[in-house]
């Protein structure tokens, strides 16, 4: 689901991958729906490739968004409610109780809040899908 949603370094917001070109991709902003190119020199990260560190394992960002979505009953987060360090820590501890406080920075949590709001405002309601195991079939002759 989040494989086609991109974060591009130097640009605010999130973008949806629309098509590929030579040494670039065409992306569309989730906020204003304007299309633009993103070049191979830009640092482009798919949200589907991001995971949050916990004390035991890494949790895919989509699962974190799903947890927030359920806790917020499908509503966006009020960014003003998470201004102090204590508020940010308390929020994320409620979302992911065993997150690694040494490796997950508050700036990362602020990005998660911002990205979640952008996705919900863009109409996303399902963020994570379990990867289906590919079955290999061997034909006998």
DOGU-352554 format. One record per atom (N, C-alpha, C, CB): residue in three letters; x, y, z. Coordinates in steps of 0.1 Angstrom, whole numbers, padded with zeros to 4 digits, always signed. Glycine has a CB too. Layout:
<sites>
ALAXYZ...
</sites>
This chain:
<sites>
UNK+0008-0012+0000UNK+0000+0000+0000UNK+0009+0012+0000UNK-0009+0000+0012UNK+0018+0013+0009UNK+0027+0025+0010UNK+0039+0025+0001UNK+0031+0027+0024UNK+0040+0014-0007UNK+0052+0014-0016UNK+0052+0025-0027UNK+0052+0000-0024UNK+0040+0030-0031UNK+0039+0041-0041UNK+0039+0054-0035UNK+0028+0038-0050UNK+0039+0055-0021UNK+0039+0068-0014UNK+0054+0072-0011UNK+0030+0068-0002UNK+0058+0083-0015UNK+0072+0087-0014UNK+0074+0099-0006UNK+0078+0089-0028UNK+0086+0100+0001UNK+0091+0111+0007UNK+0103+0116-0001UNK+0094+0109+0023UNK+0104+0128-0004UNK+0115+0133-0013UNK+0122+0143-0005UNK+0110+0139-0026UNK+0135+0141-0003UNK+0144+0150+0005UNK+0144+0164-0001UNK+0158+0145+0006UNK+0142+0174+0007UNK+0142+0188+0002UNK+0128+0193-0002UNK+0151+0189-0010UNK+0118+0184-0002UNK+0104+0188-0005UNK+0095+0185+0007UNK+0099+0181-0018UNK+0086+0193+0010UNK+0077+0190+0021UNK+0065+0182+0016UNK+0071+0203+0027UNK+0059+0174+0025UNK+0048+0166+0021UNK+0052+0153+0016UNK+0040+0173+0011UNK+0041+0146+0011UNK+0043+0132+0005UNK+0038+0132-0009UNK+0035+0122+0014UNK+0043+0123-0017UNK+0040+0122-0031UNK+0037+0108-0035UNK+0052+0127-0039UNK+0028+0107-0045UNK+0024+0094-0050UNK+0031+0092-0063UNK+0009+0093-0052UNK+0038+0080-0065UNK+0044+0077-0077UNK+0034+0074-0088UNK+0053+0064-0075UNK+0036+0082-0099UNK+0027+0081-0110UNK+0033+0073-0122UNK+0022+0094-0115UNK+0045+0076-0126UNK+0051+0069-0137UNK+0067+0071-0136UNK+0046+0074-0150UNK+0073+0063-0145UNK+0088+0064-0146UNK+0092+0070-0159UNK+0094+0050-0145UNK+0103+0078-0158UNK+0109+0084-0170UNK+0124+0080-0170UNK+0107+0099-0170UNK+0131+0086-0179UNK+0145+0084-0180UNK+0152+0092-0169UNK+0151+0087-0194UNK+0159+0086-0159UNK+0165+0092-0148UNK+0156+0100-0139UNK+0176+0101-0153UNK+0143+0097-0139UNK+0134+0104-0131UNK+0121+0096-0129UNK+0131+0118-0137UNK+0113+0101-0120UNK+0100+0095-0118UNK+0090+0107-0117UNK+0099+0087-0105UNK+0078+0105-0122UNK+0068+0115-0121UNK+0060+0112-0108UNK+0058+0115-0134UNK+0059+0123-0100UNK+0052+0121-0087UNK+0040+0132-0087UNK+0061+0123-0075UNK+0030+0129-0078UNK+0019+0138-0076UNK+0018+0141-0061UNK+0006+0132-0082UNK+0018+0153-0058UNK+0016+0157-0044UNK+0003+0152-0038UNK+0018+0172-0042UNK+0003+0147-0026UNK-0010+0143-0020UNK-0018+0155-0015UNK-0007+0133-0008UNK-0011+0166-0013UNK-0018+0178-0008UNK-0025+0186-0019UNK-0009+0187+0000UNK-0018+0190-0029UNK-0024+0198-0039UNK-0025+0191-0053UNK-0015+0211-0041UNK-0022+0179-0054UNK-0023+0171-0066UNK-0016+0176-0078UNK-0038+0169-0069UNK-0005+0183-0076UNK+0003+0188-0087UNK+0014+0178-0090UNK+0010+0202-0084UNK+0016+0176-0103UNK+0026+0166-0107UNK+0039+0173-0110UNK+0021+0158-0120UNK+0050+0166-0107UNK+0063+0171-0110UNK+0073+0159-0111UNK+0067+0181-0098UNK+0084+0162-0117UNK+0094+0152-0118UNK+0103+0151-0105UNK+0103+0154-0130UNK+0108+0140-0102UNK+0118+0138-0091UNK+0129+0130-0098UNK+0112+0130-0079UNK+0141+0136-0097UNK+0152+0130-0104UNK+0160+0120-0096UNK+0161+0141-0109UNK+0169+0113-0103UNK+0176+0102-0097UNK+0186+0108-0086UNK+0184+0094-0107UNK+0190+0120-0087UNK+0199+0126-0077UNK+0191+0130-0064UNK+0205+0139-0083UNK+0178+0131-0065UNK+0170+0134-0053UNK+0170+0121-0044UNK+0156+0138-0057UNK+0170+0124-0031UNK+0169+0112-0022UNK+0154+0109-0020UNK+0175+0116-0007UNK+0150+0098-0026UNK+0136+0094-0026UNK+0134+0081-0018UNK+0131+0092-0041UNK+0125+0082-0008UNK+0123+0070+0000UNK+0108+0066+0000UNK+0127+0074+0015UNK+0106+0054-0002UNK+0092+0048-0002UNK+0088+0046+0013UNK+0091+0035-0010UNK+0076+0050+0016UNK+0071+0048+0030UNK+0070+0033+0033UNK+0058+0055+0033UNK+0068+0025+0023UNK+0068+0011+0025UNK+0081+0004+0029UNK+0063+0004+0013UNK+0092+0012+0028UNK+0105+0007+0031UNK+0109+0011+0045UNK+0115+0011+0021UNK+0101+0019+0052UNK+0105+0025+0065UNK+0099+0016+0076UNK+0100+0040+0066UNK+0107+0014+0086UNK+0103+0007+0098UNK+0107+0014+0110UNK+0109-0008+0098UNK+0100+0012+0121UNK+0103+0018+0134UNK+0110+0008+0143UNK+0090+0024+0141UNK+0121+0012+0149UNK+0128+0003+0158UNK+0120+0001+0171UNK+0142+0009+0161UNK+0119-0012+0175UNK+0114-0015+0188UNK+0125-0023+0196UNK+0101-0023+0188UNK+0123-0026+0208UNK+0133-0034+0216UNK+0135-0048+0210UNK+0129-0034+0230UNK+0125-0053+0203UNK+0126-0067+0198UNK+0128-0068+0183UNK+0113-0074+0202UNK+0121-0059+0176UNK+0122-0061+0161UNK+0119-0047+0155UNK+0111-0071+0156UNK+0118-0047+0142UNK+0114-0035+0135UNK+0100-0036+0130UNK+0124-0032+0122UNK+0092-0026+0133UNK+0078-0026+0129UNK+0076-0017+0117UNK+0069-0021+0141UNK+0070-0023+0106UNK+0068-0015+0094UNK+0059-0002+0097UNK+0061-0023+0083UNK+0062+0008+0090UNK+0055+0021+0092UNK+0041+0020+0090UNK+0061+0032+0083UNK+0037+0011+0080UNK+0022+0009+0078UNK+0015+0004+0090UNK+0021+0000+0066UNK+0021-0005+0097UNK+0015-0011+0109UNK+0013+0000+0120UNK+0023-0022+0115UNK+0023+0009+0121UNK+0022+0020+0130UNK+0011+0029+0127UNK+0036+0028+0131UNK+0010+0032+0114UNK-0002+0040+0109UNK-0015+0034+0112UNK+0000+0043+0094UNK-0016+0021+0110UNK-0028+0013+0113UNK-0032+0014+0128UNK-0027-0001+0109UNK-0022+0013+0136UNK-0024+0014+0151UNK-0030+0029+0154UNK-0012+0011+0159UNK-0023+0039+0148UNK-0028+0052+0151UNK-0042+0054+0145UNK-0018+0063+0144UNK-0044+0049+0134UNK-0058+0051+0127UNK-0069+0045+0136UNK-0058+0044+0114UNK-0066+0033+0142UNK-0076+0027+0151UNK-0077+0035+0164UNK-0072+0012+0154UNK-0066+0039+0170UNK-0067+0047+0182UNK-0074+0060+0180UNK-0053+0049+0187UNK-0072+0066+0168UNK-0078+0080+0166UNK-0092+0078+0159UNK-0069+0088+0157UNK-0097+0066+0157UNK-0110+0064+0151UNK-0111+0070+0137UNK-0121+0069+0160UNK-0100+0069+0130UNK-0100+0074+0116UNK-0098+0089+0114UNK-0112+0070+0109UNK-0095+0096+0125UNK-0094+0111+0125UNK-0079+0114+0124UNK-0101+0117+0137UNK-0077+0127+0120UNK-0063+0132+0120UNK-0059+0135+0134UNK-0062+0144+0110UNK-0046+0136+0136UNK-0040+0141+0149UNK-0039+0156+0149UNK-0026+0134+0151UNK-0042+0162+0160UNK-0040+0176+0162UNK-0025+0179+0165UNK-0050+0182+0173UNK-0018+0184+0156UNK-0003+0186+0158UNK+0000+0195+0170UNK+0003+0192+0145UNK-0009+0204+0173UNK-0006+0213+0185UNK-0006+0205+0198UNK-0017+0224+0185UNK-0012+0193+0198UNK-0013+0185+0210UNK+0001+0178+0213UNK-0024+0175+0209UNK+0010+0179+0204UNK+0023+0172+0205UNK+0034+0182+0203UNK+0024+0161+0195UNK+0035+0192+0211UNK+0045+0202+0210UNK+0057+0200+0220UNK+0040+0216+0213UNK+0054+0195+0232UNK+0065+0193+0241UNK+0070+0178+0240UNK+0060+0195+0256UNK+0082+0177+0245UNK+0089+0164+0244UNK+0081+0153+0252UNK+0103+0164+0249UNK+0075+0157+0263UNK+0067+0147+0271UNK+0055+0143+0264UNK+0064+0154+0284UNK+0048+0152+0257UNK+0036+0149+0249UNK+0039+0139+0238UNK+0029+0161+0244UNK+0050+0142+0231UNK+0055+0134+0220UNK+0058+0120+0225UNK+0067+0140+0212UNK+0066+0119+0236UNK+0070+0106+0241UNK+0057+0098+0246UNK+0079+0108+0253UNK+0048+0105+0253UNK+0036+0098+0258UNK+0028+0093+0246UNK+0028+0108+0267UNK+0026+0101+0236UNK+0018+0097+0224UNK+0024+0084+0218UNK+0018+0108+0214UNK+0037+0084+0215UNK+0043+0073+0208UNK+0044+0060+0217UNK+0057+0077+0203UNK+0045+0062+0230UNK+0045+0051+0239UNK+0032+0044+0239UNK+0049+0055+0254UNK+0021+0052+0237UNK+0008+0047+0237UNK+0006+0039+0223UNK-0003+0058+0238UNK+0012+0044+0213UNK+0010+0038+0200UNK+0019+0025+0199UNK+0014+0048+0189UNK+0031+0026+0203UNK+0041+0015+0202UNK+0048+0014+0215UNK+0050+0017+0189UNK+0043+0007+0225UNK+0048+0008+0238UNK+0063+0003+0239UNK+0040-0001+0247UNK+0067-0006+0231UNK+0081-0010+0232UNK+0091-0004+0221UNK+0081-0025+0230UNK+0087+0008+0217UNK+0097+0014+0207UNK+0110+0018+0214UNK+0090+0027+0201UNK+0120+0017+0206UNK+0134+0019+0211UNK+0136+0034+0213UNK+0145+0013+0202UNK+0136+0039+0225UNK+0137+0053+0228UNK+0151+0059+0224UNK+0134+0056+0242UNK+0161+0050+0223UNK+0174+0055+0220UNK+0176+0056+0205UNK+0185+0045+0225UNK+0169+0049+0197UNK+0171+0050+0182UNK+0159+0056+0175UNK+0172+0036+0177UNK+0148+0059+0181UNK+0137+0066+0175UNK+0137+0080+0181UNK+0123+0059+0177UNK+0140+0090+0172UNK+0141+0103+0177UNK+0128+0111+0176UNK+0152+0111+0169UNK+0127+0121+0184UNK+0114+0129+0184UNK+0111+0135+0170UNK+0115+0140+0195UNK+0122+0138+0163UNK+0120+0144+0150UNK+0113+0133+0141UNK+0133+0148+0143UNK+0117+0120+0143UNK+0111+0109+0135UNK+0096+0108+0139UNK+0118+0096+0138UNK+0093+0109+0152UNK+0079+0108+0156UNK+0071+0119+0151UNK+0078+0108+0172UNK+0077+0131+0150UNK+0069+0143+0144UNK+0067+0140+0129UNK+0078+0156+0146UNK+0076+0134+0122UNK+0074+0130+0108UNK+0062+0120+0107UNK+0086+0125+0102UNK+0062+0110+0116UNK+0051+0100+0116UNK+0038+0107+0118UNK+0054+0090+0127UNK+0037+0117+0127UNK+0025+0124+0129UNK+0021+0132+0117UNK+0026+0134+0142UNK+0030+0139+0111UNK+0027+0147+0099UNK+0023+0138+0088UNK+0040+0155+0096UNK+0031+0127+0085UNK+0028+0118+0074UNK+0014+0112+0076UNK+0038+0108+0073UNK+0011+0108+0088UNK-0002+0102+0091UNK-0013+0111+0087UNK-0003+0097+0106UNK-0012+0124+0092UNK-0022+0134+0088UNK-0024+0136+0073UNK-0019+0147+0095UNK-0013+0137+0066UNK-0013+0139+0052UNK-0021+0127+0045UNK+0001+0140+0046UNK-0017+0115+0049UNK-0024+0103+0043UNK-0038+0102+0046UNK-0017+0090+0049UNK-0042+0105+0059UNK-0057+0104+0062UNK-0064+0115+0055UNK-0059+0106+0077UNK-0059+0127+0054UNK-0065+0138+0046UNK-0066+0134+0031UNK-0058+0151+0048UNK-0057+0126+0026UNK-0057+0122+0012UNK-0067+0110+0010UNK-0043+0119+0008UNK-0073+0105+0021UNK-0083+0095+0019UNK-0078+0081+0022UNK-0088+0095+0006UNK-0066+0079+0027UNK-0061+0066+0030UNK-0067+0061+0043UNK-0045+0066+0031UNK-0071+0048+0043UNK-0077+0042+0055UNK-0070+0029+0058UNK-0092+0040+0053UNK-0063+0023+0049UNK-0056+0010+0051UNK-0042+0013+0047UNK-0063-0002+0043UNK-0033+0010+0057UNK-0019+0014+0054UNK-0010+0002+0053UNK-0014+0022+0066UNK-0014-0010+0058UNK-0005-0021+0058UNK-0012-0034+0054UNK+0001-0023+0072UNK-0006-0041+0045UNK-0011-0054+0041UNK+0000-0064+0042UNK-0016-0053+0026UNK-0003-0075+0048UNK+0007-0086+0050UNK+0011-0090+0036UNK+0001-0097+0058UNK+0024-0092+0034UNK+0029-0098+0022UNK+0025-0112+0020UNK+0044-0096+0020UNK+0018-0115+0010UNK+0014-0129+0007UNK+0026-0137+0003UNK+0002-0130-0003UNK+0027-0149+0009UNK+0038-0157+0005UNK+0035-0163-0009UNK+0039-0169+0015UNK+0045-0161-0017UNK+0044-0166-0031UNK+0046-0181-0031UNK+0054-0159-0040UNK+0036-0187-0037UNK+0037-0201-0038UNK+0043-0205-0051UNK+0022-0208-0037UNK+0053-0213-0050UNK+0060-0218-0062UNK+0054-0232-0066UNK+0075-0219-0060UNK+0050-0232-0078UNK+0045-0245-0082UNK+0054-0251-0092UNK+0030-0243-0089UNK+0057-0264-0090UNK+0066-0271-0099UNK+0057-0281-0107UNK+0077-0279-0091UNK+0058-0279-0120UNK+0050-0288-0129UNK+0059-0300-0132UNK+0046-0281-0142UNK+0052-0312-0131UNK+0059-0324-0134UNK+0056-0328-0149UNK+0055-0336-0125UNK+0066-0333-0155UNK+0064-0337-0169UNK+0061-0352-0170UNK+0076-0334-0178
</sites>
